[in-house]
Amino acid sequence: MKKNLGRVLFTLILFFISAHAQNLAEYKLLANKKSAYVKEAIVITFTATQLNHTDNMMFSLHPKKSNDFKIILLNKKIDDKDHHSSHTVFTYLLFPLKAKEIALNFDFTIRTASDNAVAQSYVDDHDGSVGIQTKDTKVAIEPLQIKVKKLAKSIDLVGDFKLKKKLQNSAINQYESTNIVYTLSGTGYDNKNIHPIKKIKNVTVFSEVNDIYTKLTQDGYKIKREYIYALSAKNNFTIPKITLQAYSPKRGIYYTLTIPKQIITVTKIETSSLLDKEESPKDKPSIDFERFKQFLIYLMIFISGYITALNTPKKIKKKLTFQKHDALQKAKTAKELLAILTNSYDLQEMHDEIRVLEELVYKENKSISFKKIKAEIIEKLKNKRIY
């Protein structure tokens, strides 16, 4: 009897909270597809529009974590140009990881603040440690149900991809190495566990992965990645056939990415031909020039790969204008800093910092210092070579 009474009271509380929230704002949670295959990209959109125009209004939305899927914030657009009339659109990208019926849950909070509270926060907020005093209303949102279908066979890639090969030399001697590069490009789920070459019997393998770019889009991750290998051996060897199984949700087909096997011819060099016929003076130290040459070859291969990895981000950095960094440095309030991060930087990369700044801007939290979080953000961007 007591349990039933408790459930009734809980239901009534949720009803009144929901009714109150509906008077404050209108909100809608949608997915661009109700069913999808494992690791197929799904676009989730949450729209919130202010209905009660008495006070300033802000919206906070955070997905609840689950092992059933991977979800990333793709974009957040805020339109609050009109006084007391806020409209926010959250766009997420969801990758289901298990074939089952999944329930997507969010924590949604409506925050309201009077004009006096906003004005007072600017008067008192000298170092960014004082936030706007808000009245928070947590809203229970009905979970979004999505049916996830199992793929018909074992798959390496989900999306639309291409695989290319570039071989440096198919004929080497036993003291040389050959360089082969596989380039994977396309859009879909980013599988970082792919390794075109793992081991080749009696072959020394050096490997390196170079991410040319990885960009999140509504169709999934748009990637271009190089798998670089330096191979050396004493005898002829074969680079095995490379086969990657893939599925394209857009075309609804299974397909295979294939690179044919490659035979590498290794020429043996007689040791006597490498020796100087004249006896070297005893007082001069002997130098193994062939080993030194081989060392230089390996060193050049990996230095070239390292330089490529460094140069590529620099091209991207050129697109990140000086004005953006300068604006971040000059930001005097948490609200300014939050606007710069959400509009100019990777939302996924700065997710934690944005969440802290939201606490500063929309909810009073005196334990957080604006100067400290600003310094941490700049330091993080510098360490990641983004700044």
Solvent accessible surface area in square Angstrom, and as a share of the most:
residue,aa,sasa,rsa
1,M,193,0.86
2,K,179,0.76
3,K,162,0.68
4,N,85,0.44
5,L,104,0.52
6,G,37,0.35
7,R,165,0.60
8,V,81,0.47
9,L,95,0.47
10,F,125,0.52
11,T,86,0.50
12,L,81,0.41
13,I,98,0.50
14,L,68,0.34
15,F,127,0.53
16,F,130,0.54
17,I,62,0.32
18,S,36,0.23
19,A,37,0.29
20,H,79,0.35
21,A,0,0.00
22,Q,107,0.48
23,N,104,0.53
24,L,16,0.08
25,A,1,0.00
26,E,102,0.46
27,Y,53,0.20
28,K,118,0.50
29,L,26,0.13
30,L,98,0.49
31,A,29,0.22
32,N,93,0.48
33,K,58,0.24
34,K,172,0.73
35,S,48,0.31
36,A,2,0.02
37,Y,56,0.21
38,V,22,0.12
39,K,64,0.27
40,E,18,0.08
41,A,13,0.10
42,I,0,0.00
43,V,14,0.08
44,I,0,0.00
45,T,40,0.23
46,F,0,0.00
47,T,36,0.21
48,A,0,0.00
49,T,42,0.25
50,Q,4,0.02
51,L,82,0.41
52,N,58,0.30
53,H,98,0.44
54,T,97,0.56
55,D,45,0.23
56,N,33,0.17
57,M,11,0.05
58,M,28,0.12
59,F,6,0.03
60,S,6,0.04
61,L,6,0.03
62,H,28,0.12
63,P,29,0.18
64,K,98,0.42
65,K,199,0.84
66,S,46,0.30
67,N,127,0.65
68,D,28,0.14
69,F,11,0.05
70,K,77,0.33
71,I,34,0.17
72,I,10,0.05
73,L,24,0.12
74,L,38,0.19
75,N,52,0.27
76,K,15,0.06
77,K,132,0.56
78,I,79,0.40
79,D,73,0.38
80,D,81,0.42
81,K,187,0.79
82,D,100,0.52
83,H,134,0.60
84,H,24,0.11
85,S,41,0.26
86,S,7,0.04
87,H,65,0.29
88,T,3,0.02
89,V,38,0.22
90,F,4,0.02
91,T,16,0.09
92,Y,9,0.03
93,L,0,0.00
94,L,0,0.00
95,F,1,0.00
96,P,0,0.00
97,L,63,0.31
98,K,94,0.40
99,A,49,0.38
100,K,92,0.39
101,E,102,0.46
102,I,2,0.01
103,A,44,0.34
104,L,0,0.00
105,N,49,0.25
106,F,11,0.05
107,D,69,0.36
108,F,3,0.01
109,T,9,0.05
110,I,0,0.00
111,R,17,0.06
112,T,18,0.10
113,A,4,0.03
114,S,46,0.30
115,D,67,0.35
116,N,123,0.63
117,A,23,0.18
118,V,30,0.17
119,A,57,0.44
120,Q,95,0.42
121,S,9,0.06
122,Y,111,0.42
123,V,95,0.55
124,D,61,0.31
125,D,30,0.16
126,H,162,0.73
127,D,52,0.27
128,G,2,0.02
129,S,24,0.15
130,V,38,0.22
131,G,4,0.03
132,I,14,0.07
133,Q,120,0.53
134,T,31,0.18
135,K,137,0.58
136,D,50,0.26
137,T,17,0.10
138,K,150,0.63
139,V,9,0.05
140,A,71,0.55
141,I,27,0.14
142,E,148,0.66
143,P,49,0.31
144,L,33,0.17
145,Q,94,0.42
146,I,1,0.00
147,K,116,0.49
148,V,6,0.04
149,K,76,0.32
150,K,164,0.69
151,L,25,0.12
152,A,88,0.68
153,K,102,0.43
154,S,101,0.65
155,I,34,0.17
156,D,52,0.27
157,L,2,0.01
158,V,4,0.03
159,G,6,0.06
160,D,45,0.23
161,F,10,0.04
162,K,139,0.59
163,L,19,0.10
164,K,136,0.57
165,K,68,0.29
166,K,153,0.65
167,L,42,0.21
168,Q,117,0.52
169,N,71,0.36
170,S,49,0.31
171,A,56,0.43
172,I,8,0.04
173,N,30,0.15
174,Q,44,0.20
175,Y,64,0.24
176,E,50,0.22
177,S,10,0.06
178,T,0,0.00
179,N,29,0.15
180,I,0,0.00
181,V,27,0.15
182,Y,1,0.01
183,T,27,0.16
184,L,0,0.00
185,S,31,0.20
186,G,20,0.20
187,T,35,0.20
188,G,5,0.05
189,Y,32,0.12
190,D,16,0.08
191,N,25,0.13
192,K,143,0.61
193,N,122,0.63
194,I,9,0.05
195,H,98,0.44
196,P,16,0.10
197,I,7,0.04
198,K,156,0.66
199,K,183,0.77
200,I,22,0.11
201,K,175,0.74
202,N,129,0.66
203,V,19,0.11
204,T,68,0.40
205,V,44,0.25
206,F,81,0.34
207,S,70,0.45
208,E,41,0.18
209,V,79,0.45
210,N,2,0.01
211,D,73,0.38
212,I,35,0.18
213,Y,80,0.30
214,T,62,0.36
215,K,131,0.56
216,L,34,0.17
217,T,37,0.21
218,Q,105,0.47
219,D,85,0.44
220,G,0,0.00
221,Y,19,0.07
222,K,94,0.40
223,I,2,0.01
224,K,69,0.29
225,R,6,0.02
226,E,33,0.15
227,Y,6,0.02
228,I,15,0.07
229,Y,8,0.03
230,A,1,0.01
231,L,0,0.00
232,S,11,0.07
233,A,11,0.09
234,K,146,0.62
235,N,84,0.43
236,N,94,0.48
237,F,18,0.07
238,T,57,0.33
239,I,2,0.01
240,P,58,0.36
241,K,121,0.51
242,I,7,0.03
243,T,61,0.35
244,L,15,0.07
245,Q,53,0.24
246,A,0,0.00
247,Y,12,0.05
248,S,0,0.00
249,P,37,0.23
250,K,150,0.64
251,R,130,0.47
252,G,47,0.45
253,I,74,0.38
254,Y,75,0.28
255,Y,37,0.14
256,T,65,0.38
257,L,19,0.09
258,T,62,0.36
259,I,14,0.07
260,P,96,0.60
261,K,129,0.55
262,Q,41,0.18
263,I,105,0.53
264,I,0,0.00
265,T,65,0.38
266,V,11,0.07
267,T,78,0.45
268,K,137,0.58
269,I,52,0.26
270,E,131,0.59
271,T,86,0.50
272,S,83,0.53
273,S,79,0.51
274,L,67,0.33
275,L,120,0.60
276,D,110,0.57
277,K,203,0.86
278,E,136,0.61
279,E,151,0.68
280,S,69,0.45
281,P,74,0.47
282,K,193,0.82
283,D,123,0.64
284,K,132,0.56
285,P,120,0.76
286,S,110,0.71
287,I,109,0.55
288,D,76,0.40
289,F,142,0.59
290,E,52,0.23
291,R,185,0.67
292,F,113,0.47
293,K,99,0.42
294,Q,27,0.12
295,F,114,0.48
296,L,69,0.35
297,I,40,0.20
298,Y,43,0.17
299,L,74,0.37
300,M,133,0.59
301,I,15,0.07
302,F,60,0.25
303,I,78,0.40
304,S,58,0.38
305,G,4,0.03
306,Y,122,0.46
307,I,83,0.42
308,T,54,0.31
309,A,35,0.27
310,L,49,0.24
311,N,65,0.34
312,T,19,0.11
313,P,49,0.31
314,K,107,0.45
315,K,136,0.58
316,I,78,0.40
317,K,62,0.26
318,K,165,0.70
319,K,160,0.68
320,L,53,0.26
321,T,73,0.42
322,F,150,0.62
323,Q,127,0.56
324,K,24,0.10
325,H,29,0.13
326,D,41,0.21
327,A,44,0.34
328,L,0,0.00
329,Q,82,0.36
330,K,134,0.57
331,A,3,0.02
332,K,160,0.68
333,T,27,0.16
334,A,5,0.04
335,K,95,0.40
336,E,82,0.37
337,L,0,0.00
338,L,11,0.05
339,A,46,0.36
340,I,30,0.15
341,L,0,0.00
342,T,19,0.11
343,N,120,0.62
344,S,46,0.30
345,Y,19,0.07
346,D,84,0.43
347,L,13,0.06
348,Q,83,0.37
349,E,58,0.26
350,M,1,0.00
351,H,65,0.29
352,D,98,0.51
353,E,24,0.11
354,I,10,0.05
355,R,110,0.40
356,V,46,0.27
357,L,0,0.00
358,E,11,0.05
359,E,51,0.23
360,L,3,0.02
361,V,6,0.04
362,Y,20,0.08
363,K,88,0.37
364,E,57,0.26
365,N,44,0.23
366,K,143,0.61
367,S,104,0.67
368,I,38,0.19
369,S,39,0.25
370,F,9,0.04
371,K,136,0.58
372,K,130,0.55
373,I,13,0.07
374,K,33,0.14
375,A,60,0.46
376,E,83,0.37
377,I,0,0.00
378,I,21,0.11
379,E,97,0.43
380,K,49,0.21
381,L,1,0.00
382,K,104,0.44
383,N,108,0.55
384,K,100,0.42
385,R,137,0.50
386,I,45,0.23
387,Y,61,0.23
